[in-house]
């Protein structure tokens, strides 16, 4: 029976060693979890900061787009007023000059028209050029 006592002690030592190993493993895992938790919190904080920066940029871009849209509306309105006064109508003025006997080179020089634009005007509104 003395060998049974040694066997019980050996099993107890092995069980104790297993418990010690499991506790050490648990401590290691707990440290790793804390480390990963800290890393995740840091990266989440950085992501929030970047999101705030992107949001601020998006707001600035939106404001710029609104300002550009307003400026475009003003330019279109001004262009409409100029067209009503007879300014800014190079094709209409070129047609009038064409009917009055202007040459192709005069139309190109005066209105900055291309040769194909002048050819189209000639075809549609007169053949004296």
C-alpha positions in Angstrom: 0.0 0.0 0.0 2.9 2.4 0.4 3.0 2.6 -3.4 -0.6 3.8 -3.5 0.3 6.7 -1.2 3.2 7.6 -3.6 0.8 7.3 -6.5 -1.7 9.6 -4.8 1.0 12.1 -4.1 2.3 11.9 -7.7 -1.2 12.5 -9.1 -1.6 15.4 -6.7 1.7 16.9 -7.8 0.8 16.5 -11.5 -2.7 18.0 -10.8 -1.1 20.9 -8.9 1.4 21.4 -11.7 -1.5 21.5 -14.2 -3.3 24.1 -12.1 -0.1 26.2 -11.9 0.3 26.0 -15.7 -3.3 26.9 -16.3 -3.1 29.8 -13.9 0.1 31.0 -15.6 -1.6 30.7 -19.0 -4.6 32.6 -17.7 -2.4 35.4 -16.4 -0.6 35.6 -19.8 -4.0 35.7 -21.6 -5.3 38.4 -19.3 -2.2 40.5 -20.0 -2.6 40.0 -23.7 -6.3 40.9 -23.6 -5.5 44.1 -21.6 -2.8 44.9 -24.2 -5.2 44.3 -27.1 -7.9 46.3 -25.4 -5.5 49.3 -25.0 -4.5 49.0 -28.6 -8.2 48.9 -29.8 -9.1 51.9 -27.6 -6.1 53.8 -29.0 -7.0 53.0 -32.6 -10.7 53.7 -32.0 -9.7 57.1 -30.6 -7.6 57.8 -33.7 -10.4 56.7 -36.0 -12.8 59.1 -34.2 -10.3 62.0 -34.6 -9.9 61.2 -38.3 -13.7 61.0 -38.7 -14.0 64.4 -37.1 -11.4 65.8 -39.5 -13.1 64.2 -42.5 -16.5 65.6 -41.3 -15.0 69.1 -41.0 -13.4 68.9 -44.5 -16.8 67.7 -45.9 -18.5 70.6 -44.3 -15.9 73.0 -45.7 -16.3 71.5 -49.2 -20.1 71.7 -48.9 -19.9 75.4 -48.0 -17.5 75.9 -50.9 -19.9 74.2 -53.3 -22.8 76.4 -52.0 -20.6 79.5 -52.6 -19.7 78.3 -56.1 -23.3 77.5 -56.9 -24.3 81.0 -55.8 -21.5 82.5 -57.8 -22.6 80.5 -60.8 -26.1 81.7 -60.4 -24.9 85.3 -60.3 -22.8 84.8 -63.4 -25.7 83.2 -65.3 -27.9 86.0 -64.2 -25.4 88.6 -65.4 -24.9 86.8 -68.7 -28.7 86.8 -69.2 -28.7 90.6 -68.6 -25.8 91.1 -71.0 -27.6 89.0 -73.7 -30.7 91.1 -73.3 -28.6 94.3 -74.0 -27.1 92.8 -77.1 -23.7 92.0 -75.5 -22.4 88.5 -75.4 -24.1 87.4 -78.5 -21.2 86.7 -80.9 -23.2 84.4 -83.2 -26.0 86.8 -83.7 -23.6 89.7 -84.3 -21.5 87.5 -86.6 -24.7 86.6 -88.6 -25.5 90.3 -88.9 -22.0 91.0 -90.1 -22.2 88.1 -92.5 -25.4 89.4 -94.0 -23.7 92.8 -94.3 -20.9 91.3 -96.4 -18.2 90.5 -93.8 -15.4 88.1 -94.9 -14.6 84.8 -93.2 -11.4 86.2 -91.7 -13.2 89.2 -90.3 -15.6 86.9 -88.5 -12.8 84.8 -87.1 -10.8 87.9 -86.0 -13.7 89.8 -84.5 -15.6 87.0 -82.7 -12.9 84.3 -82.2 -14.9 81.8 -84.2 -13.3 78.7 -85.6 -13.3 78.0 -89.4 -15.9 75.3 -89.0 -18.2 77.7 -87.0 -17.8 80.3 -89.8 -18.5 77.7 -92.4 -21.7 76.7 -90.6 -22.8 80.3 -90.3 -22.2 80.8 -94.0 -24.1 77.6 -94.9 -27.1 78.6 -92.7 -27.2 82.4 -93.2 -25.5 83.5 -96.4 -23.1 82.6 -99.1 -21.6 86.0 -99.8 -18.5 85.2 -97.7 
